[in-house]
Amino acid sequence: MPSHTACLSFHVTYFGCPFWIELRQLSTPEASKAVFDAEAGVLAGVSDGKSIVDCATLAEDDMKRMCAAVMAKGGIFLEAPVSGSKAPAANGSLIFLCAGSKPLFDEIEQNGLNVMGKASHFFGEEVGDGTKAKLIVNSLMGTMVAAFGEGLALAENVGLDPTTIMEVIGQGAIQSPVYGLKGPKMIVKNHAPNFPLKHAHKDMKLASDMAKKAKVEYSIMDKAEELFSRAREDSELNVADQDFSAVFEMIHKESEGEFSKKRKLS
């Protein structure tokens, strides 16, 4: 999601009683913790009848900690990280990946979430499961863009027209909306941020850590995470705040083909 903070409060009826729900969307675990734990922050305002719907992408343990703190004060908690960035947020086509209070989810699915999203999924009452789903989705998305970037870079370095390669990809079984959206901009170095690379890498690292904890083979995803990490930390490229498609610039920087060498100088 974009780097800004978004909060929304709205009034609904819950089991026949009127109450307020607050939705939060923050860009980093640090920002989320600061807003949640501040003296006049989210937790300080929680009381009986107050519901928190948290749409940030955090580590599973962070989401569990906030849920426990909210419930300890008599509040109700639903995690609802979203799949989608700037454009889906603007046109109301986000996808909510939820876990926690089922009654709260049922109350707001068609009375709040439907205004902002095209779909809402409930993964169960165990808080953390929505986060797990979000990390898997974003890790896969980053890996797809990394692999796509390597394919485009190879095409360029062996003398093929990348636009034609993109047409071929778009006509076959491996077509993907993300390739169609990002590809034309990648080849002309247009990485205006929709989903900043630093946030994409944060999610990919959390997913890699989750895979290690679950003892799951994740080597392909891990390699993509490492590529994003190098791109994020490269002060010469300076692409951390650009769109995650800017990992393409790291691919060319680390390539020694003639096209890549010329591209670095342009």
Secondary structure, DSSP 8 states (H G I E B T S, - for coil): --SS-EEEEEEEEETTEEEEEEEEE-SSHHHHHHHHHSTTSTGGG--TTEEEEE-----HHHHHHHHHHHHHTT-EEEE--EE--HHHHHHT-EEEEEEE-HHHHHHHIIIIIHHHEEEEEE--SSTTHHHHHHHHHHHHHHHHHHHHHHHHHHHHHTT--HHHHHHHHHHSTT--HHHHHHHHHHTTT----SSBHHHHHHHHHHHHHHHHHHT---HHHHHHHHHHHHHHH-TTT--TTSBGGGHHHHHHHT--SHHHHHHHH-
